[in-house]
Amino acid sequence: MPAGETNSEDRYPFLLESERRLSESLVWQAQRDYFHRAGVEAWRTDTVPHYITNNPALARAYAAAVFGFLRDCQPLDAGQPLHIIELGAGSGRFGFLFLRALLDLIDRSGFLRGSIRYVLSDFTESNLDFWRSHEALEAWFEEGILDLALIDAACDKPIRLERSGETLTPGTLRNPVVVLANYFFDSIPQDAFTVKEGELSECLISLFSDEAERNGQAADLLEHLASSYSNRPVSAEYYPEREFNEILRESARTLSDTTFLFPCAGLRTIRRLADLAGGRLFLLTADRGEVDRAVLEGREQPSMLFHGSFSIEVDYHVIGEYFVKSGGQALRLSHPHSRLAIWGGLLGQHPAGFNETRLAFHQAFEQMGPDDFYTLRLGVQKNYDSLDLAHLLSLVRLSGYDPRILGDCLPAVETQLERASAEVKRETARIVRCVWANYYHIGELRDLAFEFGALAYGAGDYQVSAELFRESLRLYGEDPRTRWNLGLCHAAANRPEEAADCFRKALTDGSGFVPSGALQAKTEPLS
């Protein structure tokens, strides 16, 4: 179903639900069914877009802001680490990149690594299964700085940390809690309201299907839906929460003719997590949404974006109002965002007003922030072939050594590398090592280990090249092209016996592989 499509009686003749409150619609159960069924496959196949919130630039900015908060929190209660909880962690790739960046700052600062504990969380057990067995996370699990938990925005249950065995309940945490929530608020229940001439109405959703038999539990339900909305006047005394109703009353008084979304499930999740630490919380979130209240005027019915699952915009002004009414602070950018709305919020008090946190947020997101970098990358990537090698290598460094960016500009880099100086080749090999350290494997079809191995070979670093070709064999299985290239690495490093063994295995694997030229490429499947 195209995003935002409304009901057509010819295409979607079957009524599934009529005039339901948006947060109680069956679309949210269909969303849960999808993620339960798909698991990490949703991100592996890129069905659910995720690169914009799973890259080193964003992780590095988050780490800088959280490190500022860590400085504000000194001295910590030494009997307990500072807990950093990631909601809706999905594949775990962002957590991996964030923890690498934060630990680098901690190691350089003199703080103890054990002063923090990062918690990967999601509502579906299949994602936790994936993290448990991921080799990139194993050392952190053993070190005790990484844990995992089931956290469901739909349920108010104690949070059990699997590795430590601790159960988090209100007042459990003696230090403040940090919460990271990327593409989270847009995927959990929200309500929608319309304001017209000072009158507040709730937006009620009706759902229609192109199939007669739908039980509301099938994970593919979202592929068969169309929607329509109707308005019904309501009182601002809509929620049991006083702060929620204050926001509704203020919206009815100050907005003129528009529709806005109310992230009720998200705000309740924030409150539950803040209660763990006596109301002290630092939230960082990036999502599809709007931060500027002025942008909200003149909007019509809510729009859903479908991509295997679905997402709906987040009105960060509502979240900001909730933080302020709860005695906290809202942190936002001074300029409009281009691709990704980034927002921060603080609950609780600090003698200096969280100066370090606010400074770090400003430096990390205002000055060449991740949204700006992502937008710039979209323009630059159309012209990789026209850039000099120095420009391309600078871009990879500025990205925080992003495997996606090096992979995208790889043909342009390889074209120029052969005639590069020895110094530039050494720097290229160093960049390959740094990029690979940021790679978190989720089973994508593209074999970056193989491609980066070929690049390191062209840069003359046969040790790194061999390591990457071995990684390719481990991650993607035996392949005569990979085995042949590994043999070339051994030959270049003057290890003739290992080289001969690799060449023999490549030529006798039964695939009919015939090497053409020196280094082999995976341009087409083997016959």
KAHUCOR-V595075 format. One record per pair of residues at least 24 apart in sequence whose ideal C-beta (glycine too) atoms are under 10 Angstrom apart, sorted by the first residue. I is the first residue (numbers start at 1). GAP is how many residues later the second one is. If there is no record, write none. Layout:
BEGIN
I GAP
I GAP
END
This chain:
BEGIN
1 208
1 209
1 221
1 222
1 223
1 224
1 225
1 226
1 303
1 305
1 309
2 224
2 302
2 303
2 304
3 300
3 301
3 302
3 303
3 304
3 307
3 308
3 309
4 222
4 223
4 296
4 297
4 298
4 299
4 300
4 301
4 302
5 203
5 220
5 221
5 222
5 223
5 298
5 299
5 301
6 200
6 202
6 220
6 221
6 222
6 223
6 295
7 199
7 200
7 201
7 202
7 218
7 219
7 220
7 221
8 200
8 202
8 218
8 220
9 199
9 217
10 200
11 197
11 198
11 199
11 215
12 195
12 196
12 197
12 198
12 199
12 212
12 213
12 214
12 215
12 216
13 195
13 196
13 197
13 198
13 199
13 213
14 193
14 194
14 195
14 196
14 197
14 198
14 199
14 200
14 210
15 191
15 192
15 193
15 194
16 190
16 191
16 192
16 193
16 195
16 198
16 199
16 200
16 205
16 208
16 209
16 210
16 211
17 187
17 188
17 189
17 190
17 191
17 192
17 199
17 210
18 186
18 187
18 188
18 189
18 190
18 210
18 212
19 183
19 184
19 185
19 186
19 187
19 209
19 210
19 211
19 212
19 213
20 184
20 185
20 186
20 187
21 168
21 170
21 171
21 181
21 182
21 183
21 184
21 211
21 213
21 217
21 243
22 167
22 168
22 169
22 170
22 171
22 180
22 181
22 182
22 183
22 205
22 207
22 239
22 240
22 242
22 280
22 290
23 165
23 166
23 167
23 168
23 169
23 179
23 182
23 239
23 240
23 241
23 242
24 165
24 167
24 180
24 181
25 164
25 179
25 180
25 181
25 182
25 202
26 179
26 181
26 188
26 189
26 190
26 191
26 195
26 199
27 162
27 178
27 180
27 189
27 194
27 195
27 198
27 200
27 277
27 283
27 285
28 125
28 126
28 159
28 160
28 161
28 162
28 237
28 282
29 125
29 160
29 187
29 188
29 192
30 177
30 184
30 186
30 187
30 188
30 189
30 190
30 191
30 192
30 193
30 194
30 195
30 279
30 280
31 156
31 157
31 158
31 188
31 190
31 191
31 278
31 279
31 280
32 91
32 92
32 120
32 122
32 155
32 156
32 185
32 187
32 277
33 183
33 184
33 185
33 186
33 187
33 188
33 189
33 276
34 90
34 184
34 185
34 186
34 187
34 188
34 189
34 274
34 275
34 276
35 53
35 55
35 87
35 88
35 89
35 91
35 92
35 152
35 184
35 273
35 274
36 87
36 88
36 89
36 90
36 91
36 183
37 87
37 89
37 181
37 182
37 183
38 86
38 88
38 181
38 270
38 271
39 51
39 52
39 83
39 85
39 86
39 87
39 88
39 90
39 91
40 50
40 51
40 52
40 53
40 84
40 86
40 87
40 89
40 90
40 91
40 94
40 402
40 403
41 50
41 85
41 89
41 267
41 401
41 402
42 48
42 49
42 85
42 265
42 266
42 267
43 47
43 48
43 49
43 50
43 84
43 87
43 265
43 399
43 400
43 401
44 47
44 86
44 397
44 398
44 399
44 400
44 401
45 263
45 397
45 398
45 399
45 400
46 261
46 262
46 398
46 399
47 260
47 261
47 262
48 42
48 43
48 135
48 139
48 259
48 260
48 261
48 262
48 263
49 134
49 239
49 256
49 258
49 259
49 262
50 40
50 41
50 43
50 44
50 132
50 133
50 257
50 392
51 42
51 323
51 351
51 353
52 130
52 131
52 234
52 236
52 287
52 288
52 318
52 319
52 322
53 37
53 40
53 41
53 127
53 129
53 130
53 131
53 232
53 233
53 234
53 235
53 287
53 289
53 317
53 321
54 36
54 37
54 38
54 39
54 40
54 41
54 42
54 43
54 44
54 128
54 129
54 350
54 386
54 388
55 38
55 39
55 42
55 315
55 318
55 319
55 322
55 344
55 345
55 347
55 348
55 349
55 350
55 383
56 38
56 41
56 42
56 44
56 45
56 314
56 317
56 343
56 344
56 345
56 346
56 347
56 348
56 349
56 378
56 379
56 382
57 40
57 44
57 311
57 312
57 313
57 314
57 315
57 316
57 317
57 320
57 341
57 342
57 343
57 344
57 345
57 348
58 36
58 39
58 40
58 43
58 124
58 226
58 228
58 282
58 284
58 306
58 307
58 311
58 312
58 313
58 315
58 316
58 342
59 34
59 35
59 36
59 37
59 38
59 39
59 40
59 41
59 42
59 43
59 121
59 123
59 311
59 341
59 343
59 379
60 37
60 38
60 40
60 41
60 42
60 44
60 45
60 304
60 310
60 313
60 339
60 340
60 341
61 37
61 40
61 223
61 225
61 281
61 299
61 300
61 302
61 303
61 304
61 306
61 307
61 308
61 309
61 310
61 312
61 339
62 24
62 32
62 35
62 36
62 39
62 40
62 116
62 118
62 120
62 222
62 223
62 224
62 280
62 282
62 299
62 302
62 303
62 308
63 34
63 35
63 36
63 37
63 38
63 39
63 40
63 41
63 42
63 43
63 297
63 301
63 337
64 37
64 38
64 41
64 296
64 297
64 299
64 300
64 301
65 113
65 115
65 217
65 219
65 266
65 277
65 279
65 291
65 292
65 293
65 294
65 295
65 296
65 297
65 298
65 299
65 300
66 32
66 35
66 36
66 39
66 50
66 52
66 112
66 114
66 216
66 218
66 291
66 294
66 295
66 298
67 34
67 35
67 37
67 38
67 39
67 41
67 42
67 44
67 49
67 289
67 290
67 293
67 297
68 37
68 214
68 286
68 287
68 288
68 289
68 290
68 291
68 292
68 293
68 294
68 295
68 296
69 107
69 109
69 213
69 215
69 275
69 277
69 281
69 285
69 287
69 288
69 289
69 291
69 292
70 32
70 35
70 36
70 39
70 41
70 45
70 46
70 105
70 106
70 108
70 212
70 286
70 287
70 290
71 38
71 40
71 283
71 284
71 285
71 286
71 288
71 289
72 104
72 210
72 274
72 278
72 279
72 280
72 281
72 282
72 283
72 284
72 285
72 286
72 287
72 288
73 42
73 102
73 103
73 105
73 207
73 209
73 277
73 281
73 283
73 284
74 37
74 41
74 282
75 100
76 35
76 36
76 39
76 40
76 98
76 99
76 100
77 96
77 97
77 98
78 34
78 36
78 37
78 96
78 97
79 95
79 96
80 35
80 37
80 86
80 92
80 93
80 94
80 95
81 31
81 32
81 33
81 34
81 35
81 36
81 37
81 63
81 64
81 66
81 83
81 92
81 93
81 94
82 29
82 33
82 34
82 35
82 36
82 91
82 92
82 93
82 94
82 95
82 96
82 195
82 200
83 33
83 34
83 35
83 36
83 64
83 76
83 78
83 83
83 85
83 89
83 90
83 92
83 93
83 94
83 95
83 96
83 190
83 193
83 194
84 32
84 33
84 34
84 35
84 36
84 61
84 62
84 93
84 94
84 95
84 96
84 198
84 200
85 32
85 33
85 34
85 35
85 36
85 62
85 64
85 66
85 74
85 76
85 83
85 92
85 93
85 94
85 95
85 96
85 188
85 191
85 196
86 32
86 33
86 34
86 35
86 36
86 62
86 63
86 65
86 92
86 93
86 94
86 95
86 96
86 98
86 198
87 32
87 33
87 34
87 35
87 36
87 64
87 66
87 92
87 93
87 94
87 95
87 96
87 97
87 98
87 101
87 179
87 182
87 183
87 186
87 196
87 198
88 32
88 33
88 34
88 35
88 36
88 39
88 63
88 65
88 92
88 93
88 94
88 95
88 96
88 97
88 98
88 99
88 100
89 29
89 30
89 31
89 32
89 33
89 38
89 39
89 42
89 59
89 60
89 62
89 91
89 92
89 93
89 95
90 30
90 32
90 34
90 37
90 40
90 41
90 92
90 93
90 94
90 352
91 29
91 31
91 36
91 39
91 40
91 43
91 349
91 350
91 351
91 352
92 28
92 30
92 35
92 36
92 38
92 39
92 42
92 44
92 45
92 54
92 56
92 348
92 350
93 41
93 43
93 345
93 346
93 347
93 348
93 349
94 26
94 86
94 88
94 89
94 192
94 346
95 24
95 25
95 26
95 36
95 42
95 45
95 51
95 53
95 85
95 345
96 24
96 35
96 38
96 40
96 41
96 44
96 50
96 342
96 343
96 344
96 345
97 303
97 305
97 341
97 342
97 343
98 82
98 84
98 186
99 37
99 38
99 41
99 46
99 47
100 36
100 40
100 300
100 337
100 338
100 340
101 299
101 337
102 43
103 37
103 40
103 42
106 39
113 27
113 30
113 31
113 32
114 29
114 30
114 31
115 30
115 60
116 29
116 30
116 59
116 62
117 27
117 28
117 29
117 30
117 44
117 46
117 47
117 49
117 58
118 27
118 28
118 29
118 30
118 60
118 62
119 27
119 28
119 29
119 30
119 32
119 40
119 42
119 43
119 44
119 45
119 49
119 58
119 59
119 60
119 61
120 26
120 27
120 28
120 29
120 31
120 42
121 26
121 27
121 28
121 29
121 30
121 31
121 38
121 40
121 58
121 59
122 26
122 27
122 28
122 29
122 30
122 62
123 27
123 28
123 29
123 30
123 31
123 32
123 65
124 26
124 28
125 25
128 34
130 312
130 313
131 31
132 30
132 31
134 306
134 307
134 308
135 306
135 339
135 340
136 301
136 303
136 304
136 305
137 303
151 118
151 121
151 122
152 36
152 117
153 28
153 31
153 32
153 34
153 35
153 36
153 110
153 112
153 113
153 115
153 116
153 117
153 119
154 34
154 35
154 111
154 114
154 115
155 114
155 117
156 112
156 113
156 115
156 116
157 115
158 114
158 118
159 113
159 114
159 117
168 104
168 105
168 107
168 108
168 109
169 106
169 107
170 102
170 104
170 105
170 106
170 107
170 108
170 109
171 104
171 105
171 106
171 107
171 108
172 103
172 104
172 105
172 106
173 100
173 101
173 102
173 103
173 104
173 105
173 107
173 108
174 103
174 104
175 102
175 103
175 105
176 98
176 100
176 101
176 102
176 103
176 104
176 105
176 106
176 170
176 171
176 172
176 174
177 96
177 97
177 98
177 99
177 100
177 101
177 102
177 103
177 104
177 105
177 106
177 170
177 171
178 95
178 99
178 103
178 104
178 105
178 106
179 90
179 91
179 94
179 95
179 97
179 102
179 103
179 104
179 105
179 106
179 166
179 168
180 102
180 103
180 104
180 105
180 106
181 85
181 88
181 89
181 92
181 102
181 103
181 104
181 105
181 106
181 133
181 162
182 102
182 103
182 104
182 105
182 158
182 160
183 102
183 103
183 104
183 105
183 126
183 128
183 131
183 157
184 79
184 82
184 85
184 101
184 102
184 103
184 130
185 76
185 78
185 80
185 81
185 82
185 84
185 85
185 100
185 101
185 102
185 103
185 104
185 126
185 127
185 128
185 129
185 130
185 131
185 133
185 134
185 158
186 75
186 77
186 80
186 99
186 101
186 102
186 103
186 118
186 119
186 124
186 125
186 126
186 127
186 128
186 155
187 78
187 79
187 100
187 101
187 122
187 123
187 124
187 125
187 127
188 75
188 76
188 77
188 78
188 80
188 81
188 124
189 74
189 75
189 76
189 77
189 79
189 123
190 71
190 72
190 73
190 74
190 75
190 76
190 77
190 112
190 122
190 123
190 124
190 125
190 128
191 47
191 48
191 53
191 57
191 69
191 70
191 71
191 72
191 73
191 74
191 111
192 37
192 39
192 67
192 68
192 69
192 70
192 109
192 110
192 120
192 123
193 38
193 41
193 43
193 45
193 55
193 58
193 59
193 62
193 65
193 66
193 67
193 68
193 69
193 125
194 35
194 37
194 38
194 39
194 58
194 61
194 63
194 64
194 65
194 66
194 105
194 106
194 107
195 53
195 56
195 57
195 58
195 59
195 60
195 61
195 62
195 63
195 64
195 65
195 101
195 102
196 35
196 37
196 56
196 59
196 60
196 61
196 62
196 63
197 55
197 59
197 60
198 54
198 55
198 56
198 57
198 58
199 32
199 34
199 35
199 53
200 31
200 33
200 34
200 35
200 36
200 38
200 48
200 49
200 51
200 52
200 53
200 55
201 29
201 30
201 31
201 32
201 33
201 51
201 58
202 27
202 28
202 29
202 30
202 31
202 32
202 36
202 46
202 60
203 26
203 27
203 28
203 29
203 56
203 57
203 58
203 59
203 98
203 99
204 24
204 25
204 26
204 27
204 28
205 24
205 25
205 96
205 97
205 99
206 24
219 89
219 90
220 88
222 82
222 84
222 85
222 86
222 87
222 88
223 83
223 85
225 79
225 81
225 85
227 74
227 75
227 76
227 77
228 73
229 30
229 71
229 72
229 73
230 71
231 28
231 70
238 24
238 26
239 25
239 28
239 29
241 26
241 27
241 30
241 81
242 83
243 24
243 28
243 78
243 79
243 80
243 81
243 82
243 83
244 24
244 74
244 77
244 78
244 81
246 75
246 76
246 79
247 70
247 71
247 72
247 73
247 74
247 75
247 77
247 78
248 70
250 71
250 75
251 42
251 45
251 64
251 66
251 67
251 70
254 39
255 38
255 41
255 42
255 43
255 44
256 41
256 42
257 40
257 41
257 42
258 37
258 38
258 39
258 40
258 41
258 42
259 37
259 39
259 40
259 41
259 42
259 43
259 44
259 56
260 30
260 33
260 36
260 37
260 39
260 42
260 53
260 55
260 57
260 58
261 28
261 29
261 35
261 38
261 41
261 51
261 52
261 53
261 54
261 57
262 53
262 56
262 57
262 60
263 24
263 26
263 49
263 50
263 51
263 52
263 53
263 55
263 56
263 59
264 54
266 48
266 52
266 53
266 56
267 51
267 52
267 54
267 55
267 56
267 59
270 49
270 52
270 53
270 56
270 75
270 77
271 51
271 55
271 76
273 74
274 49
274 52
274 54
274 71
274 73
274 74
277 70
277 71
278 69
278 70
279 47
279 48
279 49
279 68
279 69
279 70
280 48
280 66
280 67
280 68
280 69
280 70
281 42
281 45
281 47
281 64
281 65
281 66
281 67
282 46
282 47
282 49
282 62
282 63
282 64
282 65
282 66
282 72
282 75
282 79
283 36
283 40
283 45
283 47
283 48
283 60
283 61
283 62
283 63
283 64
284 47
284 58
284 59
284 60
284 61
284 77
284 80
284 81
285 29
285 31
285 34
285 56
285 57
285 58
285 59
285 60
286 28
286 51
286 53
286 54
286 55
286 56
286 57
286 58
286 79
286 84
286 85
287 24
287 26
287 27
287 29
287 32
287 53
287 54
287 55
287 56
288 24
288 25
288 26
288 51
288 52
288 53
289 24
289 25
289 26
289 27
289 28
289 29
289 30
289 48
289 51
289 52
289 53
289 54
290 24
290 25
290 26
290 27
290 28
290 46
290 47
290 51
291 24
291 25
291 26
291 28
291 29
291 39
291 41
291 42
291 45
291 46
291 50
291 51
291 52
292 24
292 25
292 40
292 41
292 43
292 44
292 45
292 49
293 24
293 25
293 27
293 28
295 41
313 28
314 27
314 29
315 26
316 25
316 26
316 27
316 29
317 26
319 24
319 26
320 24
320 25
322 25
323 24
328 26
329 24
329 25
329 28
329 29
331 26
331 27
331 29
331 30
331 31
331 34
332 29
332 33
333 28
333 29
333 32
333 33
333 36
333 38
333 39
334 28
334 31
334 32
335 31
335 34
335 36
335 37
336 35
337 28
337 32
337 34
337 35
337 37
337 38
338 33
338 34
338 36
338 37
338 38
338 40
339 31
339 32
339 33
339 35
339 36
339 38
339 39
340 29
340 30
340 31
340 32
340 34
340 35
341 30
342 27
342 28
342 29
368 30
370 29
370 30
373 25
373 26
373 27
373 29
373 32
374 25
377 25
377 27
377 28
377 31
380 25
380 28
380 29
381 24
381 27
381 28
383 29
384 24
384 25
384 26
384 27
384 28
384 29
384 31
385 24
385 26
385 27
385 30
385 31
386 26
387 25
387 26
387 29
388 24
388 28
389 24
389 25
389 26
389 27
389 28
389 30
389 31
389 32
389 35
389 36
389 38
389 39
390 26
390 30
390 34
390 37
392 24
392 25
392 36
392 39
393 27
393 31
393 34
393 35
393 37
393 38
396 32
396 35
396 36
396 38
396 39
397 30
397 33
397 34
397 37
397 38
399 36
399 39
400 34
400 35
400 38
401 29
401 30
401 31
401 32
401 33
401 34
401 35
401 36
401 37
401 38
402 33
402 36
402 37
403 29
403 32
403 33
403 34
403 35
403 36
403 37
403 38
403 43
403 45
403 46
403 48
403 49
404 31
404 34
404 35
404 42
404 44
405 30
406 25
406 26
406 28
406 29
406 30
406 32
406 33
406 42
406 45
406 46
406 49
407 28
407 32
407 39
407 41
407 44
407 45
407 48
410 38
410 41
410 42
410 44
410 45
411 40
413 42
413 45
413 46
414 37
414 40
414 41
414 44
414 45
414 107
417 38
417 41
417 42
417 43
418 40
420 38
420 39
422 37
422 38
424 35
425 31
425 33
425 34
425 35
425 36
426 33
426 34
426 35
427 32
428 27
428 28
428 30
428 31
428 32
428 33
429 26
429 27
429 28
429 29
429 30
429 31
429 32
429 33
429 34
429 35
429 36
430 26
430 29
430 31
430 34
431 24
431 25
431 28
432 24
432 25
432 26
432 27
432 29
432 32
432 33
432 36
433 28
433 30
433 31
433 34
433 35
436 28
436 31
436 32
436 35
439 29
439 32
439 36
441 30
441 33
441 34
441 35
443 32
443 33
444 31
445 31
446 30
446 76
447 24
447 25
447 28
447 29
447 32
447 34
447 35
447 75
448 24
448 27
449 24
449 25
449 26
449 27
449 33
450 25
450 26
450 29
450 31
450 32
450 35
450 70
450 71
450 72
451 70
451 71
453 29
453 32
453 33
453 36
453 66
454 27
454 28
454 31
454 34
454 65
454 66
454 67
454 68
456 33
457 28
457 29
457 31
457 32
457 35
457 61
457 62
458 61
460 32
461 28
461 31
462 26
462 27
462 28
462 29
462 30
462 31
462 32
462 33
463 26
463 29
463 30
464 25
465 24
465 27
465 28
465 54
466 24
466 26
466 27
466 29
466 32
466 36
469 33
472 50
476 46
478 27
478 28
478 31
478 33
479 27
479 30
479 32
479 34
479 41
479 43
479 47
480 25
480 26
480 27
480 28
480 29
480 30
480 31
480 32
480 33
480 34
480 35
480 40
480 46
481 25
481 30
481 32
481 34
481 38
481 39
481 40
481 41
481 42
481 45
482 24
482 38
482 40
483 24
483 26
483 30
483 37
484 29
484 31
484 34
484 35
484 36
485 30
485 33
485 34
485 35
485 36
485 37
487 28
488 27
488 30
488 31
488 32
489 30
491 27
END
